[in-house]
Amino acid sequence: MSLQVLIVAFVVSYLGSIPPGTINITSMQLSVQGLKRPAFFFALAASLTEFIYAGITVRFQIYLSKHPAFTENFTIITAIAMIVIGVINMFSTTDTNKLITRASEMKGRNGFKRGVILGVLNPLTIPFWLAVTAYLQANEWVDLEASHYWLYLVGISTGTFCLLLTVNSLGQKFTSIASNQFLVHKVPGIVFIGLGIYNLYQWANF
């Protein structure tokens, strides 16, 4: 189970970080500018910040899971959360040009410092990991007891770090990928809605 927890967290974090935002666009921009070292430390800082955010979120998730009112309705709560995330993705759009402009306006040449700042200004990771963790627990894909909690967080931060390194290696090519609204928004939206409907089916037949 330990290896499974680590792998599942890594894969979900890697795929969940693909939709374009200020963090991965900034990482791409640093790479395009030839600032490989700042780009590396930027990715490291952003992934460490994700570790902290996810740690707080998962602790809250564990706290909720120990209360009867939550556990008795665990499946339906997870289903609703997944469907909401899916619908938000379906109707979301990303203007990569605006994100690039916003990233270029960030002050400070220190990659690590910039990664911490943008990581802190990205609180949307909290509801994302709350819903995803609830789903993974509901379907027994992860067990967060004892050391598994830390393995889960390591998988999350490592997934984010590796995705940002991938963005660094892609450089300008990431812009064309990020501009594909169907790929970065509609596909994840369909997946989340599908998972939510599956949970509703499980709840209805419990």
N, C-alpha and C positions, 0 to 999 in steps of 0.2 A: 504493500500500500504506500510506503514511503516514496518509492520511485514514481508511482502513479500520481501521487499528489504533486510532486515536483514537475512532472511532464505536463499534466493537465493545466496547472497554473501558468507554466511557460507558454504553452500553445495559445491559451485564451488571452493572455496578456499581449503576446506578439500580434495576434490577429486583431485584438481590440484596439491596438495602437495605430493600426493602418489608416483609419479615416483621418484626413488632413486636419491639422490644427496648428496653432502657433508654434508648438514644440517641435513637431517633425519638419515643418516648413523652415524653421530657424536652423535646425540641424542640416537640412539640405542646403540652405544658403551658405552656411559656414563652409560646407564641403566644396561648393561651387567656387567660393572665394579662395580656395586653396588653404584654408585654415584648418588643417587636419587635426592638429593637437588641440586647439580650442574646441573643435567639434567633438573630439573624443571625451574631453572633460565635461562638455555640455551634456552629452548623453549620459555620462556617469552621474552627474548631479541630478538630472531629471529622473533617472531610474531610482536613485536613493530617496528622492522626495516622494516618488510613487510608493516606495517601500513603507514610508511613514504613514501616508494617507491610507494605503491598503491595510496597514496594521491596525489603525484606529477603527476602520470600517469593519474588518473581520472580527475584532474584539466585540464590537457592538452587535454584530450578527450572532456571535456565540452567546452573548448575553440574552438576546431575544429568543434564541432557540431553547433556552432553559426555562422559559415561561409558558405555562400551559395554553394561555390565550393565543399565543403565537404559534406554538407547535401544532395545536389542533387545527389551525387554518393555514399551515405551512405551505401546502401545495397550491391552494387558491391564491394566496398572497404572492407566491413566486410566479404563478401564471400571469397574474395581472401586471406585475412588475415587468416581466418579459415582453408582454404585448405592448405596454406603454413605451418601453425603450424601442421596440420595433416600429411602432407608429411614428415616433419622433424621428427615427432614422429615415423612414419612408418619405417624410415631408421636409427633411433637411436638405439644404444645398450649401455648397462651399465655393466661395469666390477666392481661388488661390492667389489671384493678383493682389487682392486686399490683404491676404495673410502675409504675402511676401513683403508688401509695403510696410505692414505693421511690424514684421520681424526686423526689417532694415532700420526701423526707427528706434529699436531697443538700444539703450546706451550701455557702454561698458564692453571692453574687449576681453575681459576675463570670461572664458567659456563656462567654467564651473559656477561662477557667480550668476551668470545669465541663466544657466540651467536651473539653479535653485529658485530664482525669481519667477521664471515661467512655470516651474513645477508647482510652486505655492499658489500661483494665480490660476491653477487648473483644478478647482474643487469638484468638477463634474466627475472626477474619478471616484468620488465617494458613493453617489447613487449607483454608478455603474458596477462597482465591486460589491455593493450591498446586494443588488439583484442577482448578479452572476454567482456570487458565493452561495446565496440562498438556493439557487437552481442546482448548483453542483452538489450541495449537501442533500437536497431533496431527492436527487437521483443516485445518491451514494457514490458519486464519482470521486469525492474527496472526503477525508476524515480529518478534522482539524484539532483533534485531541493531542495534548502533550507536544512533542517535537514536530508533529505534522503541521502545526500552526506556523512555525518558523520556516519549514520547507516550502509551504504554500507562499509565504511572503518572498522568499528567495526566488521562487519560480516566477512570481509576478514581476519583480524588479529586473530579473535577468531577461525576461521576455521583452520588457520595454527597452532595456539597454541594447539587446540584439537587434530589435526593430530599428532603433535610431542609428545603429551602425550600418544596417542595410540601407537606410535612407542616405547615409553619408556616402556609401559606395555607389549608389544610383545617381547621386548628384542631381543634375538638371532633369534627368529622366523621370524623377519622382513627380515633377510638376505635371507632366502629361498623365501619369497614373492618377494623381490627386484630382485632376480636372474631370475624371470620368465619374460623373455623379451616380450612374447606375452601379458601378463597381464598389465605390466607397460608401454609399448610403443605402441604395435600394437592396443590394444583396444582403448586407448585415440585417437590414430591416425585415426582410423576408424570413431570414433564419431565426431572428428573435421571435417574430410573430408565430412561426411554426413551432418553436419550442414552447411558447406560451399556450398555444392550442393543445399541444401534446399534454402539457400539465393539466389543463382544464379537463381533457379526456380522462386522465388518470384520476382526477378529483371526482368526476362524475361517476366513475365506475368503482370507486373505493368502497 
